[in-house]
Amino acid sequence: MIDFKAILEKAESYRVEMSAFLRDMIRLPSESCNEKEVVLRIKEEMEKVGFDKIEIDPMGNILGYIGHGKHLIAMDAHIDTVGVGERDLWNYDPFEGYEDDEIIIGRGTSDQEGGMASMVYAGKIIKDLGLEDDYTLLVTGTVQEEDCDGLCWQYIIEKDKIRPEFVVITEPTSLNIYRGHRGRMEIKISTYGISCHGSAPERGDNAIYKMAPIINELKELHGNLKHDTFLGKGSLTVSEVFFSSPSRCAVADGCSISVDRRLTAGETYEYALEQIRNLDSVKAAGATVEMYDYKRPAYTGLVYPTKSYFPTWVLEEKHPACKTLVDTYKGLFNKKPLVDKWTFSTNAVSIMGRFKIPCIGFGPGHEDQAHAPNERTWKDELVKAAAMYAAIPLVYIQTIIHTSQG
């Protein structure tokens, strides 16, 4: 029998240490491709609490291991953040932050360094209470997620040659269990014209004018995209506009826009691209429609290019990974969890979306805090998440043993 009460009590005993560790991470700015200092701080904490092995791979992801069993279970937190935006919207310094008995404020508290703080102290709880079994727990602090969801795990799977049996995504879920989310892709649409002097625009061909009906038709397309009963509706929005022109006194000879396309169940990148290519306005303008490429160097200097496509994924409720988290939650908290989905995207787009490795979500913090000014998380959630992460591997081992015997 697993002593869930002892796990919860041990997690509570590390409330102060977890909070201090999280605040240390917040103090180290770690936007995508600039995560080196926070990675080194995480390594220091993993060493302090007694991880069995710690590695930093060539991309800069930190990989910490607890145990030596045959069943590899991973838990992931991306440790890069977005920028702080307009400083005047923050009531406190976004890096020094704020703390009281209940909350911690600062960039990265919910999205997503709070998950890392809870995972590291889950490792400590496992060691303290002797919860090791025939499993190895891999705790990953991954880079570049905010820039390119899942690129880090493309590298971990393809180059580090690591394939866990399942991965717990520790993005914020308000301590609910999330088993999927829509995918997404980044699309570029370009129109082409001929420049001329602005005093006689009839001599040229204005690329911006060609884009205008495309934007209007995209707005209409958004309302007619597919709907899934669990994941919800696909969506799109125009997120950026660019142009080229010899001067302000000239007709624009080029125009392009970025489209943020969210993909629900049954929508692939080919489908989404053809949908736009078949619009009357796109055909009339002779516009090109393509996916963006991502090839920004990691903080280590490594470049690992990919297409900006992030597939949809859903884990069935009856899957052992989902059952494990539900049973762990019930054991710790004596109530039934809410099983739901994220609105935004996570590293699971690669882990499960591309590579079919099962993913399940559970994290401290709230989704509506992501990218917001005065971002915050809750200390009670950090503690409860640490208890969950410490108990999940042992519950999983018992689940698969029971299943094999049943």
ABEGO torsion letter per residue (X at the ends): XBBAAAAAAAAAAAAAAAAAAAAAAAABBBBBGAAAAAAAAAAAAAAAAGBABBBBBAAGBBBBBBEABABBBBBBBBABBBBAEBAAABABBAAAEBBBAABBBEBGAAOAAAAAAAAAAAAAAAAAAGABBBBBBBBBBBBGAAABBGAAAAAAAAAAGBBBABBBBABBAGGBBBAEBBBBBBBBBBBBBBBBBAABAAABBBAAAAAAAAAAAAAAAAAABBBBAAAEBBBBBBABBBBBBABAABBBABBBBBBBBBBBBGBBAAAAAAAAAABAAAAAAGBBBBBBBBABBBAAGBBBBBBBBBBBBBBBAABAAAAAAAAAAAAAAGBBBBBBBBABBBAAAAAAAAAGBBBBBBBBEBAAABGBBGBBBBAAAAAAAAAAAAAAAAAAAAAAAAAAAX
